[in-house]
């Protein structure tokens, strides 16, 4: 297909279906993680931006238990570096997403 000036039209964006699939997958991962950690959280809403320690009240044991739950649920192993990187719920989602690629 060509533009009005005769140049070849290039589609640099991914199609909407693949974007929507990525969004849906990310939301699905978030919902699973939310369900896993919800029993540990008292009285606070869980969002992607929630800090596990300051917002959700996790202590070191809660973090370790959370890592184990995530590893079992998503059949993966978190490296020491990944565990050290995880501060917010969105960090868990990103680690899980990257393990699936």
C-alpha atoms as a printed R data frame, in Angstrom:
    type eleno elety resid chain resno      x       y      z
1   ATOM     1    CA   UNK     A     1  0.000   0.000  0.000
2   ATOM     2    CA   UNK     A     2  1.255   3.486 -0.828
3   ATOM     3    CA   UNK     A     3  0.744   6.917  0.702
4   ATOM     4    CA   UNK     A     4 -0.728   9.835 -1.234
5   ATOM     5    CA   UNK     A     5  2.814  10.929 -2.151
6   ATOM     6    CA   UNK     A     6  3.588   7.508 -3.621
7   ATOM     7    CA   UNK     A     7  5.811   6.217 -0.799
8   ATOM     8    CA   UNK     A     8  5.331   2.750  0.577
9   ATOM     9    CA   UNK     A     9  3.243   2.814  3.734
10  ATOM    10    CA   UNK     A    10  4.914   1.007  6.632
11  ATOM    11    CA   UNK     A    11  3.114  -0.309  9.633
12  ATOM    12    CA   UNK     A    12  5.477   0.355 12.521
13  ATOM    13    CA   UNK     A    13  2.956  -0.364 15.233
14  ATOM    14    CA   UNK     A    14  1.991  -3.869 16.295
15  ATOM    15    CA   UNK     A    15 -1.583  -4.712 15.537
16  ATOM    16    CA   UNK     A    16 -4.279  -3.979 18.096
17  ATOM    17    CA   UNK     A    17 -4.922  -7.681 18.716
18  ATOM    18    CA   UNK     A    18 -1.373  -8.335 19.919
19  ATOM    19    CA   UNK     A    19 -1.470  -5.235 22.142
20  ATOM    20    CA   UNK     A    20 -4.793  -6.330 23.614
21  ATOM    21    CA   UNK     A    21 -3.479  -9.866 24.142
22  ATOM    22    CA   UNK     A    22 -0.457  -8.489 26.025
23  ATOM    23    CA   UNK     A    23 -2.707  -6.278 28.158
24  ATOM    24    CA   UNK     A    24 -5.054  -9.175 28.909
25  ATOM    25    CA   UNK     A    25 -2.154 -11.454 29.827
26  ATOM    26    CA   UNK     A    26 -0.675  -8.810 32.118
27  ATOM    27    CA   UNK     A    27 -4.066  -8.284 33.809
28  ATOM    28    CA   UNK     A    28 -4.489 -12.036 34.194
29  ATOM    29    CA   UNK     A    29 -1.053 -12.362 35.820
30  ATOM    30    CA   UNK     A    30 -1.843  -9.436 38.126
31  ATOM    31    CA   UNK     A    31 -5.162 -11.000 39.154
32  ATOM    32    CA   UNK     A    32 -3.451 -14.317 39.957
33  ATOM    33    CA   UNK     A    33 -0.736 -12.580 41.985
34  ATOM    34    CA   UNK     A    34 -3.346 -10.477 43.769
35  ATOM    35    CA   UNK     A    35 -5.251 -13.643 44.719
36  ATOM    36    CA   UNK     A    36 -2.029 -15.245 46.005
37  ATOM    37    CA   UNK     A    37 -1.000 -12.351 48.249
38  ATOM    38    CA   UNK     A    38 -4.450 -11.139 49.336
39  ATOM    39    CA   UNK     A    39 -4.609 -13.432 52.395
40  ATOM    40    CA   UNK     A    40 -1.476 -11.706 53.756
41  ATOM    41    CA   UNK     A    41 -2.864  -8.195 53.287
42  ATOM    42    CA   UNK     A    42 -5.168  -6.674 55.889
43  ATOM    43    CA   UNK     A    43 -7.257  -3.658 54.993
44  ATOM    44    CA   UNK     A    44 -5.316  -2.335 51.997
45  ATOM    45    CA   UNK     A    45 -6.222  -2.453 48.337
46  ATOM    46    CA   UNK     A    46 -3.706  -4.225 46.134
47  ATOM    47    CA   UNK     A    47 -2.689  -2.414 42.963
48  ATOM    48    CA   UNK     A    48  0.181  -2.714 40.509
49  ATOM    49    CA   UNK     A    49  1.893   0.189 42.300
50  ATOM    50    CA   UNK     A    50  1.523  -1.277 45.798
51  ATOM    51    CA   UNK     A    51  4.841  -1.561 47.618
52  ATOM    52    CA   UNK     A    52  4.931  -4.965 49.271
53  ATOM    53    CA   UNK     A    53  6.524  -3.708 52.498
54  ATOM    54    CA   UNK     A    54  5.327  -0.135 53.007
55  ATOM    55    CA   UNK     A    55  1.849  -0.388 51.447
56  ATOM    56    CA   UNK     A    56  0.903  -4.013 52.068
57  ATOM    57    CA   UNK     A    57  2.765  -4.604 55.335
58  ATOM    58    CA   UNK     A    58  4.866  -7.567 54.246
59  ATOM    59    CA   UNK     A    59  7.763  -8.605 56.464
60  ATOM    60    CA   UNK     A    60 10.711 -10.745 55.345
61  ATOM    61    CA   UNK     A    61  8.862 -14.007 56.011
62  ATOM    62    CA   UNK     A    62  5.846 -12.802 54.017
63  ATOM    63    CA   UNK     A    63  8.160 -11.968 51.101
64  ATOM    64    CA   UNK     A    64  9.730 -15.443 51.138
65  ATOM    65    CA   UNK     A    65  6.310 -17.097 51.322
66  ATOM    66    CA   UNK     A    66  5.139 -14.874 48.461
67  ATOM    67    CA   UNK     A    67  8.123 -15.880 46.316
68  ATOM    68    CA   UNK     A    68  7.334 -19.561 46.912
69  ATOM    69    CA   UNK     A    69  3.662 -19.054 46.000
70  ATOM    70    CA   UNK     A    70  4.587 -17.216 42.784
71  ATOM    71    CA   UNK     A    71  7.128 -19.902 41.836
72  ATOM    72    CA   UNK     A    72  4.557 -22.668 42.352
73  ATOM    73    CA   UNK     A    73  1.687 -20.847 40.630
74  ATOM    74    CA   UNK     A    74  3.694 -19.893 37.548
75  ATOM    75    CA   UNK     A    75  6.011 -22.947 37.536
76  ATOM    76    CA   UNK     A    76  9.188 -20.889 37.580
77  ATOM    77    CA   UNK     A    77 12.198 -20.180 39.771
78  ATOM    78    CA   UNK     A    78 12.993 -16.653 40.879
79  ATOM    79    CA   UNK     A    79 16.681 -15.811 40.860
80  ATOM    80    CA   UNK     A    80 18.304 -13.962 43.738
81  ATOM    81    CA   UNK     A    81 18.561 -10.892 41.501
82  ATOM    82    CA   UNK     A    82 14.852 -11.054 40.653
83  ATOM    83    CA   UNK     A    83 13.931 -11.373 44.328
84  ATOM    84    CA   UNK     A    84 16.108  -8.373 45.170
85  ATOM    85    CA   UNK     A    85 14.478  -6.360 42.358
86  ATOM    86    CA   UNK     A    86 10.912  -7.020 43.550
87  ATOM    87    CA   UNK     A    87  9.609  -4.061 45.535
88  ATOM    88    CA   UNK     A    88  6.119  -3.563 44.108
89  ATOM    89    CA   UNK     A    89  3.391  -5.832 42.786
90  ATOM    90    CA   UNK     A    90  4.178  -4.653 39.240
91  ATOM    91    CA   UNK     A    91  7.730  -5.991 39.664
92  ATOM    92    CA   UNK     A    92  6.328  -9.474 40.257
93  ATOM    93    CA   UNK     A    93  4.122  -9.152 37.163
94  ATOM    94    CA   UNK     A    94  7.131  -8.061 35.065
95  ATOM    95    CA   UNK     A    95  9.283 -10.963 36.307
96  ATOM    96    CA   UNK     A    96  6.520 -13.473 35.527
97  ATOM    97    CA   UNK     A    97  5.937 -11.928 32.077
98  ATOM    98    CA   UNK     A    98  9.655 -12.046 31.233
99  ATOM    99    CA   UNK     A    99  9.851 -15.704 32.273
100 ATOM   100    CA   UNK     A   100  7.116 -16.545 29.752
101 ATOM   101    CA   UNK     A   101  8.939 -15.086 26.747
